[in-house]
Amino acid sequence: MADVLIIGAGPVGLFMAALLLQAGVDVQTVEQRSAPEPHSRAIGIHPPALAALARAGVGEALVGEGVRIRRGVALAGGKRLAEMSFAGVSDCFPFILSHPQGRTEALLERRVNGLKAGAVHRAVRLTGLSDDGGQVTVDAVGPCGAVRYAAPLVIAADGVRSSVRALQGIGVRGKDYPDSYVMGDFADGTGFGADAALFLAGDGIVESFPLPGQLRRWVVRLGARDAAGLTADGGDCAAWFTQCVRGRTGFEIDPGTNSMLSSFGVRTRLASRMVAGRVIMIGDAAHEVSPIGGQGMNLGWLDAEALAPIVTAALGGEDVAGSLRIFERTRLRAAAKAARQAEINMALGRPLADRRLALRNRGIAGVAAVPFVNSLIARRFTMH
Ligand SMILES: Cc1cc2nc3c(=O)[nH]c(=O)nc-3n(C[C@H](O)[C@H](O)[C@H](O)COP(=O)(O)OP(=O)(O)OC[C@H]3O[C@@H](n4cnc5c(N)ncnc54)[C@H](O)[C@@H]3O)c2cc1C
C-alpha cells in the first residue's frame, strides 16, 4: 500500500506525484487514459509555477523546450496601441513560458517514472471510493478488470468532471459565460517572434502566442455570426478560421499548416471544499477557471506545491488540521481571484461597435501608457 494514492495523471496529478516522491513519500497514481494526452491545450506557464516546477526537477527541461514570451503587444486597426514587458515580474523567470500541455505532461511523467518506476498505473479508472476514517479504499476498473487500492490519503486531480468530487458529494458554485472561442495552431509567418499579440478588433479579440517549432497559437473570440460560419462551412474549419483571422488582424495564415483546431466555451466552477476527511482535491477538480488568462493549470500546480509539505507532515504523525484549513482557504481564494481576472480579460475582448470600440481601445492605450499601472497589470497577468 502506497502512502498516497493520486487519482489522475494530468499535469497537476503528475506534478503532485513528483513533489511527494521527491520528499520520500511513496505514491501511486491511477489514470484512466491508456496513453499520455498528446494535445497542445494549455500553453502558458507563469513565473511562480516555473519556480515550483524547477523545484520539482523539470524546470530546466521545460524552459529548454519552450518559448520565452517576454513581451505582449496590443494592436488595433494595424497600429500598435500598447506594450507590456514581463522583464520586471521575476528575477529567475522574467517571462511567460509557452510550452504545449502534451509535452509538459510527458516531461512530468518522465520525472515521476525517474523517481519511482511504475508509479503511474494507466488505463485504470476510479469507480468508487470509501473513507473509513483510517484509510481510503478506491475501487477501479483496469485492463484486467476490477481492482482495489487502499491508502491513508487520496489526492484527487481528476479534472473538471471529477468523479471523486461527485462521490464525496462536494458541491460546486459556478457561472456560465456567453463567450466562446476557437483556437488553432499554425506555422508562424507573422514576424512577431517570441512576442504575444492581442488584436483588439470590433468583431472580437484575437490572441496570438508563439509556440515551439516555429508555430503560433491563435485564439479567436467568436461573435454570433462566426458561430454560424464555423458550422456552415462544409467542414473546412481551418480555411474558415484563417479567413476570420485575416479579416480581424490582416495576417495571412496558411490553413494547410494547421496542427490543432478546437472550440471552447467558458465557465467557472469552484468546489465548496477541497478537503473531505482523508480525500483532498486539487487542480481542475477543485476549481475550473476560464482559459482566457491561461491560469488553470498553473493554479493546480500551486495547489500541489502548497499541499506537499502538509502531506509529508501528516504522514510523519503531525496534526495538520489547521494547515489544511489554511490550505483550503488560500487556494480557493487564489482560484476565485484568477476567475475574476479571467472575467476582466473576457470582457475586454468582447465584440464592440465603432464608437464604443474606439473608446475602449483608447482607454487600454491610456492605461498601459502609465508605467506604474503597466507593471502592475504585468504582475497580475503573471500571477504575482
Ligand atoms: C482551450 C484551453 C486552453 C487552456 N490554456 C491554459 C493555459 O495556457 N494555461 C493554464 O494554466 N491553463 C490553461 N488551461 C486549463 C488547463 O488545461 C487545466 O487547468 C489543466 O489541464 C488542469 O489540470 P488537471 O491535472 O487538474 O486536470 P486534467 O488536465 O483534466 O487531468 C485530469 C486527469 O484525470 C484523469 N481522470 C479523470 N477521471 C478519472 C478517473 N475516474 N479515474 C482515473 N483517471 C481519471 C483524466 O483522464 C486526466 O488525465 C486551458 C484549458 C483549455 C480548455
The ligand as an SDF file (V2000), in Angstrom:
LIG
                    3D

 53 58  0  0  0  0  0  0  0  0999 V2000
   -8.5120   25.5320  -24.5440 C   0  0  0  0  0  0  0  0  0  0  0  0
   -7.8160   25.5540  -23.2090 C   0  0  0  0  0  0  0  0  0  0  0  0
   -6.6520   26.2830  -23.0650 C   0  0  0  0  0  0  0  0  0  0  0  0
   -6.0250   26.3410  -21.8160 C   0  0  0  0  0  0  0  0  0  0  0  0
   -4.8850   27.0790  -21.6720 N   0  0  0  0  0  0  0  0  0  0  0  0
   -4.2970   27.1720  -20.4640 C   0  0  0  0  0  0  0  0  0  0  0  0
   -3.0520   27.8760  -20.2890 C   0  0  0  0  0  0  0  0  0  0  0  0
   -2.4950   28.4100  -21.2470 O   0  0  0  0  0  0  0  0  0  0  0  0
   -2.5040   27.9190  -19.0290 N   0  0  0  0  0  0  0  0  0  0  0  0
   -3.1170   27.2940  -17.9690 C   0  0  0  0  0  0  0  0  0  0  0  0
   -2.6070   27.4020  -16.8520 O   0  0  0  0  0  0  0  0  0  0  0  0
   -4.2560   26.5860  -18.1240 N   0  0  0  0  0  0  0  0  0  0  0  0
   -4.8510   26.5090  -19.3180 C   0  0  0  0  0  0  0  0  0  0  0  0
   -5.9680   25.7520  -19.4800 N   0  0  0  0  0  0  0  0  0  0  0  0
   -6.5050   24.9850  -18.3370 C   0  0  0  0  0  0  0  0  0  0  0  0
   -5.7360   23.6640  -18.1570 C   0  0  0  0  0  0  0  0  0  0  0  0
   -5.7980   22.8840  -19.3390 O   0  0  0  0  0  0  0  0  0  0  0  0
   -6.3260   22.8910  -16.9940 C   0  0  0  0  0  0  0  0  0  0  0  0
   -6.4270   23.7600  -15.8780 O   0  0  0  0  0  0  0  0  0  0  0  0
   -5.4280   21.7040  -16.6200 C   0  0  0  0  0  0  0  0  0  0  0  0
   -5.4170   20.7230  -17.6310 O   0  0  0  0  0  0  0  0  0  0  0  0
   -5.9230   21.0760  -15.3070 C   0  0  0  0  0  0  0  0  0  0  0  0
   -5.0680   20.0150  -14.9820 O   0  0  0  0  0  0  0  0  0  0  0  0
   -5.5920   18.8450  -14.0410 P   0  0  0  0  0  0  0  0  0  0  0  0
   -4.4420   17.8850  -13.9650 O   0  0  0  0  0  0  0  0  0  0  0  0
   -6.1800   19.4110  -12.8160 O   0  0  0  0  0  0  0  0  0  0  0  0
   -6.8270   18.1990  -14.8370 O   0  0  0  0  0  0  0  0  0  0  0  0
   -6.8190   17.4390  -16.2360 P   0  0  0  0  0  0  0  0  0  0  0  0
   -5.8200   18.0160  -17.1630 O   0  0  0  0  0  0  0  0  0  0  0  0
   -8.2330   17.4110  -16.6870 O   0  0  0  0  0  0  0  0  0  0  0  0
   -6.3370   15.9770  -15.8700 O   0  0  0  0  0  0  0  0  0  0  0  0
   -7.1870   15.1130  -15.1320 C   0  0  0  0  0  0  0  0  0  0  0  0
   -6.7460   13.6880  -15.4020 C   0  0  0  0  0  0  0  0  0  0  0  0
   -7.5200   12.8070  -14.6060 O   0  0  0  0  0  0  0  0  0  0  0  0
   -7.9120   11.7010  -15.3800 C   0  0  0  0  0  0  0  0  0  0  0  0
   -9.1440   11.1560  -14.8000 N   0  0  0  0  0  0  0  0  0  0  0  0
  -10.3720   11.7470  -14.7640 C   0  0  0  0  0  0  0  0  0  0  0  0
  -11.2700   10.9480  -14.1720 N   0  0  0  0  0  0  0  0  0  0  0  0
  -10.5970    9.8170  -13.8110 C   0  0  0  0  0  0  0  0  0  0  0  0
  -10.9850    8.6030  -13.1720 C   0  0  0  0  0  0  0  0  0  0  0  0
  -12.2620    8.3800  -12.7670 N   0  0  0  0  0  0  0  0  0  0  0  0
  -10.0640    7.6490  -12.9730 N   0  0  0  0  0  0  0  0  0  0  0  0
   -8.7580    7.8350  -13.3850 C   0  0  0  0  0  0  0  0  0  0  0  0
   -8.3360    8.9610  -14.0080 N   0  0  0  0  0  0  0  0  0  0  0  0
   -9.2530    9.9410  -14.2120 C   0  0  0  0  0  0  0  0  0  0  0  0
   -8.1170   12.2780  -16.7810 C   0  0  0  0  0  0  0  0  0  0  0  0
   -8.0440   11.2840  -17.7780 O   0  0  0  0  0  0  0  0  0  0  0  0
   -6.9790   13.2790  -16.8680 C   0  0  0  0  0  0  0  0  0  0  0  0
   -5.7930   12.7330  -17.3960 O   0  0  0  0  0  0  0  0  0  0  0  0
   -6.5870   25.6630  -20.7200 C   0  0  0  0  0  0  0  0  0  0  0  0
   -7.7600   24.9170  -20.8900 C   0  0  0  0  0  0  0  0  0  0  0  0
   -8.3660   24.8510  -22.1200 C   0  0  0  0  0  0  0  0  0  0  0  0
   -9.6470   24.0450  -22.2760 C   0  0  0  0  0  0  0  0  0  0  0  0
  1  2  1  0
  2  3  1  0
  2 52  2  0
  3  4  2  0
  4  5  1  0
  4 50  1  0
  5  6  2  0
  6  7  1  0
  6 13  1  0
  7  8  2  0
  7  9  1  0
  9 10  1  0
 10 11  2  0
 10 12  1  0
 12 13  2  0
 13 14  1  0
 14 15  1  0
 14 50  1  0
 15 16  1  0
 16 17  1  0
 16 18  1  0
 18 19  1  0
 18 20  1  0
 20 21  1  0
 20 22  1  0
 22 23  1  0
 23 24  1  0
 24 25  2  0
 24 26  1  0
 24 27  1  0
 27 28  1  0
 28 29  2  0
 28 30  1  0
 28 31  1  0
 31 32  1  0
 32 33  1  0
 33 34  1  0
 33 48  1  0
 34 35  1  0
 35 36  1  0
 35 46  1  0
 36 37  1  0
 36 45  1  0
 37 38  2  0
 38 39  1  0
 39 40  1  0
 39 45  2  0
 40 41  1  0
 40 42  2  0
 42 43  1  0
 43 44  2  0
 44 45  1  0
 46 47  1  0
 46 48  1  0
 48 49  1  0
 50 51  2  0
 51 52  1  0
 52 53  1  0
M  END
$$$$
